[in-house]
Amino acid sequence: MEKIYTRLAEADLFAAIGTSPQIYPVATFVHKARTVGAHTIELKLKLLALVSAWVDKLLSQR
């Protein structure tokens, strides 16, 4: 874990792909990268119902 936190402290960019905010310590990685000024990207592979409903509403207004 020490090596991971060292790398996070040096990061310019950090991508979290397919992880859940409930899984620790992985859930802390994005926050730790942000605190050192890294750009962060979070990609969720599971479609959330709220997002799906929002997209459906947006598309129906076209």
C-alpha positions as a Markdown table, in Angstrom:
| # | Residue | x | y | z |
|---|---|---|---|---|
| 1 | Met | 0.0 | 0.0 | 0.0 |
| 2 | Glu | 2.9 | 2.4 | 0.7 |
| 3 | Lys | 4.0 | 2.1 | -2.9 |
| 4 | Ile | 0.5 | 2.9 | -4.2 |
| 5 | Tyr | 0.2 | 6.0 | -2.0 |
| 6 | Thr | 3.7 | 7.1 | -3.1 |
| 7 | Arg | 2.6 | 6.8 | -6.8 |
| 8 | Leu | -0.6 | 8.6 | -6.1 |
| 9 | Ala | 1.3 | 11.5 | -4.6 |
| 10 | Glu | 3.3 | 11.8 | -7.8 |
| 11 | Ala | 0.4 | 11.5 | -10.2 |
| 12 | Asp | -0.7 | 14.1 | -12.8 |
| 13 | Leu | -3.6 | 11.9 | -13.9 |
| 14 | Phe | -5.5 | 9.1 | -12.1 |
| 15 | Ala | -8.2 | 7.0 | -13.7 |
| 16 | Ala | -10.5 | 4.8 | -11.5 |
| 17 | Ile | -12.3 | 2.3 | -13.8 |
| 18 | Gly | -15.2 | 0.2 | -12.6 |
| 19 | Thr | -14.6 | 0.5 | -8.9 |
| 20 | Ser | -17.2 | 1.2 | -6.3 |
| 21 | Pro | -17.0 | 4.0 | -3.7 |
| 22 | Gln | -17.8 | 1.4 | -1.1 |
| 23 | Ile | -14.6 | -0.6 | -1.7 |
| 24 | Tyr | -11.8 | 0.4 | 0.6 |
| 25 | Pro | -9.0 | 1.4 | 0.4 |
| 26 | Val | -9.5 | 1.8 | -3.4 |
| 27 | Ala | -12.3 | 4.3 | -2.8 |
| 28 | Thr | -9.7 | 6.7 | -1.3 |
| 29 | Phe | -7.4 | 6.7 | -4.3 |
| 30 | Val | -9.3 | 9.4 | -6.3 |
| 31 | His | -9.5 | 11.7 | -3.3 |
| 32 | Lys | -5.8 | 11.2 | -2.6 |
| 33 | Ala | -4.9 | 11.9 | -6.2 |
| 34 | Arg | -7.0 | 15.1 | -6.2 |
| 35 | Thr | -5.3 | 16.4 | -3.1 |
| 36 | Val | -2.0 | 16.5 | -4.9 |
| 37 | Gly | -3.5 | 18.3 | -7.9 |
| 38 | Ala | -3.9 | 15.3 | -10.2 |
| 39 | His | -6.6 | 15.3 | -12.8 |
| 40 | Thr | -9.0 | 12.4 | -12.1 |
| 41 | Ile | -11.4 | 10.4 | -14.2 |
| 42 | Glu | -13.9 | 8.0 | -12.8 |
| 43 | Leu | -15.5 | 5.5 | -15.2 |
| 44 | Lys | -18.4 | 3.4 | -14.0 |
| 45 | Leu | -19.2 | 0.3 | -16.0 |
| 46 | Lys | -22.6 | -0.2 | -14.4 |
| 47 | Leu | -25.4 | 1.9 | -15.7 |
| 48 | Leu | -27.2 | 3.7 | -12.8 |
| 49 | Ala | -31.0 | 3.9 | -12.9 |
| 50 | Leu | -30.9 | 7.7 | -12.1 |
| 51 | Val | -28.5 | 8.4 | -15.0 |
| 52 | Ser | -30.6 | 6.2 | -17.4 |
| 53 | Ala | -33.8 | 8.1 | -16.5 |
| 54 | Trp | -32.0 | 11.5 | -16.9 |
| 55 | Val | -30.7 | 10.5 | -20.3 |
| 56 | Asp | -34.2 | 9.2 | -21.4 |
| 57 | Lys | -35.8 | 12.5 | -20.3 |
| 58 | Leu | -33.1 | 14.6 | -22.1 |
| 59 | Leu | -33.4 | 12.6 | -25.3 |
| 60 | Ser | -37.2 | 12.8 | -25.3 |
| 61 | Gln | -37.0 | 16.6 | -25.3 |
| 62 | Arg | -35.3 | 16.6 | -28.7 |
